[in-house]
Amino acid sequence: MLIAVRAEVESVGHWRSKFRSHSDLFRTQGVSLVHMGAANEKTVLAIFDTNDHDEFMRVFNDPSTMEAMSEDKVTGGVEVFLIDEVFSV
C-alpha cells in the first residue's frame, strides 16, 4: 500500500538529509521503501510503501513523528494521501 505525504519545508536539501535519519521510525510504520521528491525548494513529497495503513497512521499522528518533522524543518502544509488505485496505460 502506498501513502503519499506532501509538506512545506524550510529547505529541500536539509529535509532530504534529515529525513533519511528516521529509518527506525519508518520501520515501526511497516515502511519498506520511500520515494522522495520536490516540487520546488520549499515543497516536498514522500511516497511510503507500507504493509499496514492503520499502524502507519497511528505512528504518523504520534508525538515522535511530530518531533522528527520538526528536526526536518517541516513548516506546515502537511497533507496525507492514500494511493488506493492504479491506472495502467
N, C-alpha and C positions, 0 to 999 in steps of 0.2 A: 504494500500500500504506500502511496506517495502523499506526502504532506508538504505544501509549499508555505514558506514564511517570508513575507516581504517586510522590510523595515527601513527606516531612515537612520543614518549613522553620521557621526562627525567626519569620518574618513574611511573610504573603502579599504585603503591599504592597512590601516590599523585594525579594522574589523576582520579582514582576512587573516591576519597573523594571530589575533587573539581568539577568533572563532575556532581555529584548529586546535587550540589548547583544551577544548571541552570534550574530548573523546569519551572520557569516563561518564560524563553526564549523558551524552548521546546514547551510549550503550544501555544505560538504565531505561531509556525510552524505546528500546528494541530497534535502534537505528543501526543499519549495516553499511549505508552509503549515503553521502551527501553531495549534491551538485550545488555549486556556488556560482553566483553571477552578480553583475551590477548593471543598472540602467544608466547610472551616471555616478559622479563622485560622492553622492550622498544617499543613494538608494540601492539596497542590496536585496538579493533573493537567495534563499537556501531551499533546496528541494530534498527532503528527507525520505529515504526508503526505510520504512519501519514495518515490523511484523505485528505491532499492537497499537492500534489507534488510540484506544482508551488510556493505555499507560503513557503513550506519548503526550496526550493532552493533560493527564494528571501531573506529570513531571513538568510540562511546559508551564503550567499555572502555579508551580511550586516556587517559594522564595529563592531556592538555589538557582533557578533559571533566571529570575529577575536579577540576581547578583551577577550571573555570567553575562547577561545582556548589558549590565552596567559596565563591566570590565571591557566589553566590546565597543563601548561608547555608542550604544543604540540610543537615539534621541527621541524616538517616537514613531508614530505611523505604522505600528506593528499590525499586520494582517495575517491570518492563517487561512489556508485553503486546502480542503481535502480534494485530491486529484482522484476522482472516482469514475472516470470514463476515458476510454481510449478510442480514438477515431483513426482508422487506418486508411491511407490514401492510395 
